[in-house]
Amino acid sequence: MPIVVDIDVMLARRKMSVGELADRVGITPANLAVLKNGRAKAVRFATLAALCEALDCQPGDLLRWENGTAADE
């Protein structure tokens, strides 16, 4: 998929666990793992905003576009 999710990078920078982030954002650790591992098909802006607030970052710190083809999916 051409959109890469870098939540794990921000978690490491903030020295925060997946469970702690899930609690702060108000989603389950399982749903956060789906997003973190790039398996999510969509993300609500409210969830993205909550992630940015909890991690004190910008959306571009969590999501980036990587050139690729549909065969990569």
NORGINOR-V338382 format. One record per residue. N is the residue number from 1. PSI is psi in degrees with one decimal (none if undefined). Layout:
n;psi
N;PSI
N;PSI
This chain:
n;psi
1;136.9
2;-14.2
3;122.2
4;134.3
5;123.3
6;36.5
7;-39.0
8;-34.0
9;-46.0
10;-35.4
11;-43.4
12;-42.1
13;-35.4
14;-1.9
15;51.4
16;145.2
17;162.3
18;-42.2
19;-42.6
20;-43.6
21;-43.1
22;-42.7
23;-44.7
24;-34.9
25;-27.5
26;30.7
27;165.6
28;151.4
29;-33.3
30;-43.7
31;-36.4
32;-38.7
33;-40.1
34;-44.4
35;-46.5
36;-36.6
37;5.3
38;17.8
39;-6.3
40;143.5
41;-18.4
42;161.2
43;133.1
44;145.1
45;-34.2
46;-39.4
47;-43.2
48;-42.3
49;-41.3
50;-38.8
51;-45.0
52;-40.2
53;-45.5
54;-34.6
55;-1.1
56;59.4
57;-179.9
58;157.3
59;-35.4
60;-16.8
61;-20.4
62;-29.4
63;139.1
64;151.3
65;134.2
66;125.2
67;130.1
68;-179.4
69;167.5
70;-23.6
71;-19.4
72;-19.2
73;none
